[in-house]
C-alpha cells in the first residue's frame, strides 16, 4: 500500500525503510518528550481531548466523546474495507472471516502495543503471490488448498513475531541496514509485477469478461483521479460498487454474459460465525511463504516512521512491540483460516486528513469490523462479485504496488549512477517479474522469495561498505 510520504495514496502494502543517513537525520530531529505518553507503564496516561477539533490535533493518548469516536471509527472501517475484502477474494479465502479477523487483530494490536501505535490491521497483499504459487489457485471461488497456505502464513507470523522480540532488545538499526530503500523498493515492485501474468490470464477467458475488467479499471481510476477527500480514499470500494452495478445491468437486465446469482444471499442468515479452517504445515509451503515476514517488516517500518512524523510522538521505542503484535496477529488470523495482516496506510491517510491520532478510535473500528464479520449475509453479498470485476481491480492494485516500489526509490533519492544500486534493482526486478526460482534442498523458493533473497544478499555484498563509510562521515561532521 501507500508509501509514508503520500498517505492518501490508495495502496496499503508499499514499504520504505530509511537509509543510514536518513536514520541519523531522524535521530537529530527526535519528537519532544511527553510524560503522559512515556510514563513507564504498559499503557500511556489517557486524557480527555479538550482542544478545538477544527484546529487542534487529537493526540495518541487522548480520547473523544463516544458519539464522535463511533463516527470516526466507522470511517476507519470503511477506509480499510476495499483492500481487506479484495485480498482474500484474490487468494480464495473467506472475505467474511478476513473482516472478522481484521477487527479482532486490530484490538489485539492495540492491547499488545499498549495503545501507543495508531494503526489498523487489514489483509496483507504481500501474501498473494506466494499463496497462489503454493496452492495453484485458479483465481475464482474457494481455494481448495487453503489449509496448506494457512500453515505457511502461521510460520511467517511466528518469524515476524520473533523479529519483533529481537527489535525490542536491539532496536531497528540492523533492519534499516539489511533492507535500505534500494532493497525495499525492489521487493515492493516485484510483489505487483510477479502477479501480473496471473491477473491478465484470469480476465482473458472471453471478451465480455475482458471488457468488464477494463470498465472496472476505468471506474476505479476515475474515482482515484477525479474525486477528493474520503471518496478518493475509498477508490477500491466505490469503483467496485460502480462496476458491480454496471455488470448487473449488462447481465441480469440486458442478458449479456453470466448473470449474478443472488440465491446465496437470500439463503444466508443475518448473524452467524464464518467457517473456520485448520492449517496444515508442509515444509514446501513454509519455505515459500515465510520470507514474507521480511517484506512485512520493511513495509511496517515505513508506516511506523510515518506515524511518528505525523503525530510528533516518540513511537520508535515501541516498534519492536508493534512488529511482535503484527506477527502474533498474523499467526492468530491464519490459525482460524484468515489472511495474514499488516498495518494499513489507508488508515494512516485518514489520520493525516482528520488529525485524529487517538488509538481508541481504532478499537472502535475493530469492533465495527467484528460485527460485519459475524454476518453471513454480508459475506454472501461479497461472494457475488464477478471474477471479471475482481480481475479489473487486481490490475489497478498490482500495478499501483509496482509503482509504489518506484516511489520508494524516488522519495529516498536512490543514486542510480552507482553501479551497485543499478545491479541490485535490475537483478531483483527481473528475477521477480520472470518468476525465476531457486531450490534449496528440494524446496522451491518461488519468484518473490528468490528475488527478495537476491536483493538482500546483493545489497550486503555491494552496499554495506559504502553505507558504513557514509554513516561515519556524517558522524564526523
Secondary structure as GFF3:
##gff-version 3
##sequence-region A 1 477
A	DSSP	alpha_helix	20	28	.	.	.	ID=ss1
A	DSSP	beta_strand	47	48	.	.	.	ID=ss2
A	DSSP	beta_strand	62	63	.	.	.	ID=ss3
A	DSSP	alpha_helix	66	91	.	.	.	ID=ss4
A	DSSP	alpha_helix	95	112	.	.	.	ID=ss5
A	DSSP	beta_strand	121	123	.	.	.	ID=ss6
A	DSSP	three_ten_helix	125	127	.	.	.	ID=ss7
A	DSSP	alpha_helix	128	135	.	.	.	ID=ss8
A	DSSP	alpha_helix	146	170	.	.	.	ID=ss9
A	DSSP	alpha_helix	173	178	.	.	.	ID=ss10
A	DSSP	alpha_helix	181	194	.	.	.	ID=ss11
A	DSSP	alpha_helix	196	202	.	.	.	ID=ss12
A	DSSP	alpha_helix	207	226	.	.	.	ID=ss13
A	DSSP	alpha_helix	229	233	.	.	.	ID=ss14
A	DSSP	alpha_helix	235	248	.	.	.	ID=ss15
A	DSSP	pi_helix	249	253	.	.	.	ID=ss16
A	DSSP	alpha_helix	263	267	.	.	.	ID=ss17
A	DSSP	alpha_helix	283	290	.	.	.	ID=ss18
A	DSSP	alpha_helix	292	311	.	.	.	ID=ss19
A	DSSP	three_ten_helix	316	318	.	.	.	ID=ss20
A	DSSP	alpha_helix	319	335	.	.	.	ID=ss21
A	DSSP	beta_strand	341	343	.	.	.	ID=ss22
A	DSSP	alpha_helix	345	354	.	.	.	ID=ss23
A	DSSP	alpha_helix	360	373	.	.	.	ID=ss24
A	DSSP	alpha_helix	376	383	.	.	.	ID=ss25
A	DSSP	alpha_helix	387	411	.	.	.	ID=ss26
A	DSSP	alpha_helix	419	433	.	.	.	ID=ss27
A	DSSP	beta_strand	439	440	.	.	.	ID=ss28
A	DSSP	beta_strand	443	444	.	.	.	ID=ss29
A	DSSP	alpha_helix	446	462	.	.	.	ID=ss30
A	DSSP	alpha_helix	464	476	.	.	.	ID=ss31
###
